[in-house]
Structure formats: structure tokens, C-alpha cells
Amino acid sequence: MSTIRFNLHQGGKIRDLDVVYDDLYAIGYAGRNIEKTKAHIKELEERFGVPAPKLIPTVFQMSNMTLTKDRDIHFVSSDTCGEVEYIIITQGDKIYIGLGSDHTDRKLEGSSVPKAKQICPKPIAGDVWDYEDVKDHWDEIALASYQTVDGKEVVYQDGGVKDILPVDTILEQLHKRIGSVTRSIIYSGTVPVKDGFVFGSNFRCEMKDPILKRSIAFAYNVHIISEEER
């Protein structure tokens, strides 16, 4: 059991929301267009040696300690990068929606996707929304990410939650495979990248609700740790 505090934005007001969660999950290969998802899996296998999953979508459990609101994260590898994802937070019958980055070691993915995800911190925004407030216009919500490469920020991803399996489908899959997930934090899976993997020094992501005219955004710095012993 772990705890984390968020700022809940609801009805024009902000209040503290203390979340108690038992498990942290990441959903992989969660594109809503199954043919595009299969094509992406084939490309990863052929170009990077990433093993094809046994099931689509794939469920990865991660250590609770990988979840972080820190804005400076450190890696030995230079082949890591984030990806923007909406977050499902379950608290009993209540669901909240947040924003996170499933930061992953892309080189390690070639030998083990679970290990590649497990060794990286999972940054998350400090703000969340009540799912009931966005449920009726869910597919209107936009997702985007940006990376700073050689001092210049570039667009890395540009899409929306409509590109990812919806909340109810993800929870249904988890219930079938895991059982109860009534106190969990779940990374949804991501939208396509524009021009392949990019490895930058800063990752910034945002989620925009054009109907309620609000957004959640955050950024973090990526630092490379020397492999040399000192």
C-alpha cells in the first residue's frame, strides 16, 4: 500500500486528494485501432528486436516506488524517453483521471519489456480530474508531448485519448486478468510518436479538455549518470 497526494480540479475549485493505492500498472499496445497496433508491434520487433506480446493489450505491473512527482530523473542509459499517457486512478467506485509519462529504457526493451519499464521512474502530474466531469466528451481530450533535443524543443507526440483504449475497456481487461483494481494507478498506453524515438534532455506533456477549457501539463529533466566507477 502506498499514498500520493494530488490536486483535484472540480467545479472551478481545487482541493487536496489523498490517494491510497495497492498497485501500479502500465498498459502496453493499447491503441484503439487494432490494425495500426499490430503494425507497430511488427515494426518494433523487426527494427529493435522487441518481443511481440502474447496478449493485446498487455498489462505490466510495476513497483509502486517507481511512481514519482520529481522533476529531475536520472538514468545510466542514454536510450530512455517518455511517452504521454492519461492516468486512471481508482478509489473504490470512484475514478479520477491524471497525466503521466511512461518513461522507458528503449534499448533494454529489446531483451525484456517488463524490465525496461520497471527500471525507470514513472513521472506523474500533480493535478487530476474527476472522470465523471469528462466522461461525456471523453474523445475530445487531446494529448501531446515535446522533447528538448540539443537545446531545441520539438513536437514528439500529437494525438488524443481517442487514439487509446477507453477507460472502461482498460478496467474490464484488468478485472479479467488481475481481479480487483479498486485501489490502483494505471498508465493507459500512449499515442503514436511523430518521427520515431527521440532522446532528449527534457520531456514535457499536456492533456487539454477543449469543452471545459482546462488542461493538465508538466515537464521533467532527464539526466545521464556516468557508468564509470568512482
C-alpha positions as CSV (number, residue, x, y, z in Angstrom):
1,M,0.0,0.0,0.0
2,S,1.3,3.5,-1.0
3,T,-0.1,7.0,-0.8
4,I,0.2,10.1,-3.0
5,R,-1.4,13.5,-2.9
6,F,-3.0,15.2,-5.9
7,N,-4.8,18.5,-6.6
8,L,-8.3,17.6,-7.6
9,H,-9.8,20.2,-10.0
10,Q,-13.6,20.1,-9.8
11,G,-16.4,22.7,-10.3
12,G,-13.9,25.6,-10.6
13,K,-12.3,24.7,-7.3
14,I,-9.1,22.8,-6.2
15,R,-8.8,20.6,-3.2
16,D,-6.4,18.0,-1.9
17,L,-7.0,14.4,-2.9
18,D,-5.0,11.8,-1.0
19,V,-4.9,8.5,-2.9
20,V,-4.1,5.2,-1.3
21,Y,-3.1,2.6,-3.9
22,D,-2.1,-1.0,-3.8
23,D,-0.8,-1.5,-7.3
24,L,0.8,0.4,-10.3
25,Y,0.1,-0.8,-13.8
26,A,1.1,0.2,-17.3
27,I,-1.0,-0.8,-20.3
28,G,1.0,-1.6,-23.4
29,Y,-0.1,-1.8,-27.1
30,A,-3.3,-0.1,-26.2
31,G,-4.1,1.7,-29.5
32,R,-7.8,1.8,-30.3
33,N,-7.0,0.9,-33.9
34,I,-6.0,-2.7,-33.7
35,E,-4.5,-2.9,-37.2
36,K,-2.2,0.0,-36.5
37,T,-1.3,-1.5,-33.2
38,K,-0.3,-4.8,-34.8
39,A,1.7,-2.9,-37.4
40,H,3.5,-1.1,-34.6
41,I,4.3,-4.3,-32.9
42,K,5.7,-5.8,-36.1
43,E,7.9,-2.7,-36.6
44,L,9.3,-2.8,-33.1
45,E,10.1,-6.5,-33.5
46,E,11.8,-6.0,-36.9
47,R,13.7,-2.8,-36.2
48,F,14.5,-3.0,-32.5
49,G,14.1,-6.7,-31.6
50,V,11.3,-6.0,-29.1
51,P,9.5,-9.3,-28.5
52,A,5.9,-9.4,-29.7
53,P,3.4,-9.5,-26.8
54,K,1.3,-12.6,-26.1
55,L,-1.8,-10.6,-25.5
56,I,-3.1,-7.2,-26.8
57,P,-3.3,-5.0,-24.8
58,T,-0.5,-6.0,-22.5
59,V,-0.6,-5.4,-18.7
60,F,2.7,-4.6,-16.9
61,Q,2.8,-4.4,-13.2
62,M,5.4,-2.0,-11.8
63,S,6.8,-1.4,-8.3
64,N,4.9,1.4,-6.5
65,M,8.2,3.0,-5.7
66,T,8.7,3.9,-9.4
67,L,5.8,6.5,-9.3
68,T,7.2,10.0,-8.9
69,K,6.4,13.7,-8.9
70,D,10.1,14.5,-9.0
71,R,11.0,16.8,-12.0
72,D,14.6,15.6,-12.3
73,I,15.2,11.9,-13.0
74,H,18.4,10.1,-13.6
75,F,19.5,7.1,-15.8
76,V,22.7,5.2,-16.6
77,S,21.4,4.7,-20.2
78,S,21.1,7.5,-22.7
79,D,18.4,5.4,-24.6
80,T,15.5,6.3,-22.4
81,C,12.5,8.5,-23.2
82,G,9.0,9.2,-22.1
83,E,5.6,8.9,-23.7
84,V,2.4,10.9,-22.8
85,E,-0.4,8.8,-21.3
86,Y,-3.7,9.5,-19.5
87,I,-3.8,8.0,-16.0
88,I,-6.7,6.1,-14.4
89,I,-6.8,6.4,-10.6
90,T,-9.3,4.0,-9.0
91,Q,-10.6,4.6,-5.4
92,G,-13.3,2.2,-4.7
93,D,-16.1,3.0,-7.2
94,K,-14.6,6.4,-7.9
95,I,-12.4,7.1,-10.9
96,Y,-10.0,10.1,-11.4
97,I,-8.0,11.0,-14.5
98,G,-4.5,12.3,-14.5
99,L,-1.5,12.7,-16.8
100,G,1.8,10.8,-16.8
101,S,4.8,9.7,-18.8
102,D,5.6,6.0,-19.1
103,H,9.4,6.6,-19.3
104,T,11.1,3.5,-20.6
105,D,14.6,2.2,-21.5
106,R,14.3,1.6,-25.2
107,K,17.5,-0.4,-25.5
108,L,16.5,-2.8,-22.8
109,E,13.1,-3.2,-24.4
110,G,14.9,-5.4,-27.0
111,S,15.5,-8.1,-24.4
112,S,12.8,-7.5,-21.8
113,V,9.9,-5.0,-22.0
114,P,8.9,-5.6,-18.3
115,K,12.5,-4.9,-17.1
116,A,12.7,-1.8,-19.4
117,K,9.6,-0.4,-17.8
118,Q,10.4,-1.4,-14.2
119,I,13.9,0.3,-14.0
120,C,12.6,3.7,-15.0
121,P,10.8,6.2,-12.7
122,K,7.2,6.9,-13.8
123,P,6.6,10.7,-13.7
124,I,3.1,11.9,-13.0
125,A,1.4,15.2,-12.8
126,G,0.2,16.7,-9.6
127,D,-3.3,17.5,-10.9
128,V,-6.3,15.3,-11.6
129,W,-9.9,15.5,-12.8
130,D,-13.0,13.6,-11.8
131,Y,-13.8,11.1,-14.5
132,E,-17.5,11.9,-14.3
133,D,-16.7,15.5,-15.4
134,V,-15.1,14.4,-18.7
135,K,-16.9,11.1,-19.4
136,D,-19.5,12.6,-21.7
137,H,-16.9,14.3,-24.0
138,W,-14.0,11.9,-23.5
139,D,-12.8,11.6,-27.1
140,E,-12.4,15.4,-27.4
141,I,-9.5,15.4,-24.9
142,A,-6.1,16.0,-26.6
143,L,-2.7,14.6,-25.7
144,A,0.7,15.9,-26.8
145,S,4.3,15.7,-25.8
146,Y,7.5,17.6,-26.6
147,Q,11.2,16.9,-26.1
148,T,14.2,19.2,-25.9
149,V,16.9,17.9,-28.1
150,D,20.2,19.9,-28.5
151,G,18.6,22.8,-26.8
152,K,15.5,22.9,-29.1
153,E,12.1,21.8,-28.2
154,V,10.4,19.5,-30.8
155,V,6.9,18.0,-31.0
156,Y,7.2,14.3,-30.1
157,Q,3.6,13.2,-30.0
158,D,0.3,14.8,-31.1
159,G,-3.0,13.0,-30.6
160,G,-5.7,12.4,-28.2
161,V,-7.4,9.9,-25.9
162,K,-9.4,8.8,-28.9
163,D,-6.3,7.0,-30.1
164,I,-6.1,4.9,-26.9
165,L,-8.4,2.3,-25.5
166,P,-11.1,3.9,-23.4
167,V,-11.2,3.8,-19.6
168,D,-14.0,1.2,-19.3
169,T,-12.2,-1.2,-21.7
170,I,-8.9,-0.9,-19.8
171,L,-10.6,-1.6,-16.5
172,E,-12.5,-4.5,-18.0
173,Q,-9.3,-6.1,-19.2
174,L,-7.6,-5.6,-15.8
175,H,-10.6,-7.2,-14.0
176,K,-10.4,-10.2,-16.3
177,R,-6.7,-10.7,-15.9
178,I,-5.9,-9.3,-12.4
179,G,-9.0,-9.2,-10.4
180,S,-9.9,-6.2,-8.2
181,V,-8.2,-3.0,-9.1
182,T,-10.2,-0.7,-6.9
183,R,-7.1,1.0,-5.4
184,S,-4.8,1.3,-8.4
185,I,-3.0,3.8,-10.6
186,I,-2.9,2.8,-14.2
187,Y,-0.9,4.2,-17.2
188,S,-3.2,3.9,-20.2
189,G,-0.8,3.3,-23.1
190,T,0.2,6.1,-25.5
191,V,-0.4,7.8,-28.8
192,P,1.9,7.4,-31.8
193,V,5.2,9.2,-31.9
194,K,5.7,11.5,-34.9
195,D,9.2,10.6,-36.2
196,G,10.4,7.6,-34.2
197,F,12.1,7.5,-30.8
198,V,13.8,10.7,-29.7
199,F,16.1,11.0,-26.6
200,G,16.0,14.5,-25.2
201,S,17.1,16.3,-22.0
202,N,13.6,17.5,-21.1
203,F,10.2,15.9,-21.6
204,R,7.0,18.0,-21.5
205,C,3.5,16.7,-21.9
206,E,0.0,18.1,-21.7
207,M,-3.7,17.0,-21.7
208,K,-6.3,19.5,-22.9
209,D,-10.0,19.5,-22.4
210,P,-11.5,21.9,-25.0
211,I,-15.0,21.5,-23.7
212,L,-14.3,22.6,-20.1
213,K,-11.4,24.7,-21.3
214,R,-8.8,23.4,-18.9
215,S,-5.6,21.4,-19.1
216,I,-3.0,19.4,-17.1
217,A,0.7,19.7,-18.0
218,F,4.1,19.0,-16.5
219,A,7.7,18.6,-17.6
220,Y,10.8,16.9,-16.2
221,N,14.5,16.8,-16.9
222,V,16.4,13.7,-17.9
223,H,19.9,13.3,-16.6
224,I,22.5,10.7,-17.7
225,I,24.5,9.1,-14.9
226,S,28.1,8.0,-15.7
227,E,28.7,4.3,-15.9
228,E,32.3,4.7,-14.6
229,E,33.1,3.6,-11.1
230,R,34.4,6.4,-8.8
